[in-house]
Amino acid sequence: MRKILTILTVTCSLLGVVSCQEDELDLKNPNALTTDQFWVTPNDAELGVNAIYAMSYKDGLWSRWMSFRLDLTSDEGFSQSPWIELADWTRFNYINYNFWEGNGVTWRDTYKAIFRANQVLANVPDIEFDDAARKQSILAEAKFLRALNYYYVGLLWENAPIILEPSKPDDLPMQSTQQEIYSQAELDLNEAFEDLPLQWDAENLGRPTKGAAKAMLAKIYMQQRQWGAAKTALDFLVVGEGANYSLVSNYKDNFTDINENNSESVYEIQFGDQRRGGTGEGPNAAVSSTRAQFFAPRGIGWSDGQARFWLVNAFKQELTVDGNLDPRLQHSLFYPDLFEDFGDKTYSRDWEWGEDEAWFRKGARDYKRDNEDYFSEVNWRLIRYADILLRYAEVLNELDMTADAYQYVDQVRARANMAPLATAYPEIGNDHDLFLERLKIERVLELSGESVRWEDLKRWGDLETQESVDAIAERDPDFKNFEIGKNIRLPLPQVEVENNPNMEQNPQY
């Protein structure tokens, strides 16, 4: 007897009592959907887990609007777009809690991914497999993906439902706390770790591994300041069984479609440009990224989000051992003096720059074209080994092992031809606070525009006091609107609160 997996379409509100349209997917029929709908060619029962990957990050794995929240609302970015509601959203002027691109669709896409993972976890155990180990790894992948999305639920909204079974249109789930959400993600990741491989073969690159599970665990522990547990997770990646990662020699290779899934990639979301359909879930839907189009400079794309100029100045505070500018600047940002500094004309256009203007460059395709569109094939490196090394240094510093932390920062600095940290900043010594303040800058130089800054600011406590928020506002005036205790989390989409009596709007909203 064939097992049927029901998939809710994009028209369904996953938590509210809104009407849903259902499509049925036959798990035992490889022809139920055309194979080019899937991230890899489906093979019988594997069809279920591939459904999670099917739409790339759009709607089913990683919301295409997540960057708006993580990059533009942090102190690294902002919006001056004529799209007024977006610009207001990035400056903490939350009037419409249902603002689709800023809140509603991100919530929907995140819970849609959770829904799909739940489908796999509910149905795959009853399916007969010739390969029992593959069955377990499919379940482990689903647990990883559910945990990945619950991490962002906890990070962004904090107080939200935990749903562990396939949803029904009339469900009214109870609201959970951030701690409970993180605990569920931790449980999923620990269980997933047991059945995920250390590495996949070439045909399955991009699927989660044991290293990816440990990396996500470390992120969860660090956000809760559980430094000992975070160190244990990171030990696996840096000095333990999973220490099979390394920094690539060419920093730029982390942000183009060249050398993807390389030795530095702990987990990246796969994109392609082989199908140029819409952003829905039909058989011709695109499997590409729209980030470059929305973040491109004027005349190249929509230019809805740009970078704060203080980032450019941060790169110029220290020269390489050869007396040159930090080479990471060239690959991180577009800015007025890019040609003067690096001989780089970017999109082969003559720019008319505004004063102190900068744009995010990572993921842009100026290395091979002079415009952007909605079909970027550049994979999104969600977790890089450079991030892991800097996190390891941070954890060691928090555990009073500052002297041991230097070497991991130095590995990242060495690729950029920067002097060892102790040589460049001998005044730091073993002082915890001085090391942390420098590490905050090191993370900016290495990871700016990679959607990690918001979680960094929260973890460091920089969004918890008026004094620290005022300091952020000196480099990002949008933070003058930031309200302590309120804007550290997003408002819940109001439609979800109104449709579900078991949910309350977040504090101060």
ABEGO torsion letter per residue (X at the ends): XBBBBBBBBAABBAABBBBBBBBBBBAABAAABBAAABABBBBEAAAAAAAAAAAEABGAABBAAAAAAAAAABAABBBABABAAAAAAAAGBBABAABAAAAAAAAAAAAAAAAAAAAAAAAAAABBBABAAAAAAAAAAAAAAAAAAAAAAAAAAGBBBBBABBBBAABBBBBBBAAAAAAAAAAAAAAAAAABBABBBAAABGBBBAAAAAAAAAAAAAAAGBAAAAAAAAAAAAABAABABBBBABAAAAABABGBGBAABABBBBBBAABBBBABABAABBABBAAAAAABBBGABAGABBBBAAAAAAAAABBBAAGBBBAAAAAABBBAAAAAAAGBAEAGBBBBBBBGBBBBABGBAAAABABBBAABABBBBABBAAAAAAAAAAAAAAAGAAAAAAAAAAAAAAAAGBBBAAAABAAAEABAAAAAAAAAAAAAAAABGAGAAAAAAAAAGAAABAAAAAAAAAABAAAAABBBGAAABBBBBAAAAAABAABBBBBGX
